[in-house]
Amino acid sequence: MQYSNLAFAMFLAFAPASSFAEPPQVNGSISIAGEGIGQGFPVTHGGTYAAVTLGVEWNGFYASGTIDSFREAGADYEAYLIAGHRSSWGPVTLDASVVRYWYPGSNGPLDFWEGALAASANVSDWTLSIGARGSEEYFFETGRALYVYAEAGRPLGSIGDVTFSGSVLVGRVRVEDNAALGAPDWTLTKANLGAARGNWSAALTYWQTDIPERYGLDAGGRVVATLTRSF
């Protein structure tokens, strides 16, 4: 749990010395998509996808739980719990969190911990982000895994009360024991076009990995449509 311990230490370091007088804010969302998208295992997966999230935020601290229909290795569903802290230092926002993943009913040892660190900054109309997620014992007990990424996004204007945005992400996933995982290290490219109106949002996302076809993990590109209702 080295990565998650590091994230927890950063989580404490980012916490402000405030009075914590603000009341907690409860939030959540329901999403459906044309194809599954893994959170712990960042590839797309065939079949209609649905996810429910419930969370709480308080003075920069946050926690949320999600259950989704991503069914890797025979799992009934994917569930994950996130706890972290977000704080701003001038134009830069820092985020540190710890994540626990569960895959009930899977035909292998999939459950694992993950630590995550991210930083973002607004530069003109752009939001630029970098981040890393690491696990000491990844899917199928395949040892250390590290996912690093960079993302750039910006608003694209509005029509009436509908606002549009776009973003591009490039990431790299490295796993210690590729043979046990059944897949090599891979690069992920993602381009997203989003629209939002009130509590509703929709997105078209293009996912591309360079995993060879013989591994059966979406070697080609995928366009995934997602509809989300936040509350």
BADOMAR-203161 format. One line per 4 residues: number of its first residue (from 1); for each residue x, y, z of C-alpha. Coordinates in nm, 2 decimals. Example, Ala and Ser with C-alpha at 12.3 -4.5 7.8 and 13.67 -1.06 7.14 Angstrom:
<torgus>
1	1.23:-0.45:0.78  1.37:-0.11:0.71
</torgus>
This chain:
<torgus>
1	0.00:0.00:0.00  0.30:0.23:-0.05  0.12:0.45:-0.31  -0.20:0.48:-0.11
5	0.01:0.57:0.20  0.18:0.85:0.01  -0.15:0.98:-0.11  -0.28:0.97:0.24
9	0.02:1.17:0.36  -0.04:1.43:0.09  -0.41:1.43:0.18  -0.32:1.54:0.53
13	-0.06:1.79:0.41  -0.31:1.97:0.18  -0.57:2.01:0.46  -0.62:2.38:0.55
17	-0.59:2.50:0.91  -0.95:2.63:0.90  -1.23:2.63:1.15  -1.43:2.37:0.94
21	-1.74:2.58:1.00  -1.90:2.51:0.67  -2.17:2.23:0.66  -2.10:1.92:0.45
25	-2.25:1.91:0.10  -2.41:1.59:-0.02  -2.40:1.51:-0.39  -2.45:1.23:-0.63
29	-2.51:1.12:-0.99  -2.66:0.86:-1.21  -2.50:0.78:-1.54  -2.57:0.55:-1.84
33	-2.34:0.48:-2.13  -2.34:0.28:-2.45  -2.03:0.09:-2.34  -1.87:0.01:-2.01
37	-1.57:0.21:-1.89  -1.35:0.08:-1.61  -1.23:0.30:-1.33  -0.98:0.07:-1.17
41	-0.89:-0.09:-1.51  -0.89:0.20:-1.76  -1.02:0.03:-2.08  -1.37:0.02:-2.24
45	-1.57:-0.30:-2.21  -1.87:-0.42:-2.42  -2.23:-0.38:-2.30  -2.44:-0.10:-2.17
49	-2.30:0.07:-1.87  -2.47:0.23:-1.57  -2.33:0.39:-1.26  -2.46:0.54:-0.94
53	-2.25:0.76:-0.72  -2.32:0.92:-0.38  -2.07:1.15:-0.21  -2.01:1.42:0.05
57	-1.78:1.73:0.05  -1.67:1.93:0.35  -1.40:2.21:0.36  -1.20:2.05:0.08
61	-1.24:1.69:0.21  -1.45:1.46:0.01  -1.56:1.10:0.00  -1.78:0.91:-0.25
65	-1.90:0.56:-0.32  -1.98:0.43:-0.67  -2.13:0.11:-0.80  -2.12:0.05:-1.18
69	-2.18:-0.23:-1.42  -1.82:-0.27:-1.54  -1.79:-0.65:-1.54  -1.43:-0.76:-1.57
73	-1.32:-1.12:-1.52  -1.68:-1.24:-1.44  -1.74:-0.98:-1.17  -2.10:-0.89:-1.10
77	-2.01:-0.52:-1.08  -1.74:-0.28:-0.99  -1.76:-0.08:-0.67  -1.51:0.18:-0.54
81	-1.48:0.41:-0.24  -1.28:0.73:-0.27  -1.16:0.95:0.02  -0.95:1.26:-0.04
85	-0.87:1.63:-0.01  -0.87:1.91:-0.26  -0.71:2.25:-0.21  -0.60:2.55:-0.41
89	-0.26:2.72:-0.40  -0.29:3.03:-0.62  -0.39:2.91:-0.97  -0.30:2.55:-0.89
93	-0.54:2.29:-0.74  -0.39:1.99:-0.57  -0.58:1.66:-0.51  -0.48:1.36:-0.31
97	-0.70:1.06:-0.25  -0.71:0.69:-0.16  -0.93:0.45:-0.34  -1.05:0.10:-0.26
101	-1.19:-0.12:-0.55  -1.41:-0.43:-0.51  -1.52:-0.68:-0.78  -1.78:-0.91:-0.62
105	-1.83:-1.25:-0.79  -1.51:-1.22:-1.00  -1.32:-1.54:-1.10  -0.99:-1.40:-0.96
109	-0.83:-1.18:-0.70  -0.93:-0.84:-0.84  -0.99:-0.62:-0.53  -0.71:-0.37:-0.46
113	-0.61:-0.03:-0.31  -0.49:0.27:-0.50  -0.33:0.61:-0.42  -0.39:0.90:-0.65
117	-0.23:1.25:-0.68  -0.33:1.52:-0.92  -0.26:1.88:-1.00  -0.45:2.12:-1.22
121	-0.41:2.48:-1.32  -0.62:2.73:-1.52  -0.42:2.89:-1.80  -0.62:3.14:-2.00
125	-0.93:2.95:-2.11  -0.76:2.61:-2.06  -0.75:2.37:-1.76  -0.43:2.17:-1.76
129	-0.40:1.86:-1.54  -0.14:1.60:-1.46  -0.19:1.30:-1.23  -0.07:0.96:-1.12
133	-0.25:0.66:-0.97  -0.05:0.37:-0.82  -0.12:0.04:-0.66  0.11:-0.20:-0.47
137	-0.09:-0.50:-0.57  -0.30:-0.46:-0.89  -0.56:-0.67:-1.07  -0.50:-1.05:-1.03
141	-0.21:-0.99:-0.78  0.00:-0.86:-1.06  0.23:-0.65:-0.84  0.29:-0.28:-0.87
145	0.09:-0.07:-1.12  0.13:0.29:-1.21  -0.11:0.50:-1.43  0.02:0.85:-1.53
149	-0.17:1.10:-1.74  -0.19:1.45:-1.87  -0.51:1.63:-1.97  -0.61:1.96:-2.13
153	-0.96:2.09:-2.15  -1.15:2.42:-2.23  -1.50:2.56:-2.26  -1.63:2.57:-2.62
157	-1.91:2.82:-2.58  -2.28:2.80:-2.53  -2.61:2.79:-2.72  -2.88:2.93:-2.50
161	-2.84:2.77:-2.16  -2.65:2.47:-2.29  -2.27:2.49:-2.24  -2.02:2.29:-2.43
165	-1.66:2.18:-2.34  -1.39:1.96:-2.48  -1.08:1.78:-2.35  -0.80:1.55:-2.45
169	-0.62:1.30:-2.22  -0.31:1.09:-2.28  -0.21:0.83:-2.02  0.02:0.54:-1.98
173	-0.04:0.23:-1.77  0.25:0.02:-1.65  0.20:-0.32:-1.47  0.48:-0.52:-1.30
177	0.36:-0.87:-1.40  0.21:-0.84:-1.75  0.19:-1.22:-1.79  -0.03:-1.26:-1.49
181	-0.25:-0.97:-1.60  -0.28:-1.11:-1.95  -0.20:-0.78:-2.12  0.10:-0.56:-2.18
185	0.16:-0.21:-2.06  -0.06:0.03:-2.26  -0.12:0.39:-2.37  -0.47:0.54:-2.34
189	-0.58:0.83:-2.55  -0.92:0.99:-2.48  -1.10:1.28:-2.65  -1.42:1.42:-2.50
193	-1.69:1.65:-2.62  -1.94:1.75:-2.35  -2.26:1.94:-2.32  -2.43:2.05:-1.99
197	-2.76:2.21:-1.90  -2.85:2.25:-1.53  -2.81:1.91:-1.36  -2.80:1.72:-1.69
201	-2.48:1.65:-1.89  -2.40:1.44:-2.20  -2.07:1.34:-2.35  -1.92:1.17:-2.66
205	-1.59:1.02:-2.57  -1.34:0.86:-2.80  -1.12:0.59:-2.63  -0.81:0.44:-2.79
209	-0.56:0.20:-2.65  -0.26:0.03:-2.81  -0.33:-0.31:-2.66  -0.28:-0.57:-2.94
213	-0.60:-0.74:-3.07  -0.49:-1.08:-2.95  -0.54:-0.97:-2.59  -0.91:-0.90:-2.65
217	-0.91:-0.56:-2.47  -1.05:-0.31:-2.71  -0.74:-0.28:-2.94  -0.93:-0.04:-3.17
221	-1.09:0.29:-3.09  -1.44:0.33:-2.93  -1.68:0.61:-2.92  -1.89:0.60:-2.60
225	-2.20:0.82:-2.54  -2.28:0.90:-2.18  -2.58:1.07:-2.02  -2.55:1.19:-1.65
229	-2.80:1.34:-1.41  -2.64:1.51:-1.10  -2.81:1.60:-0.78
</torgus>
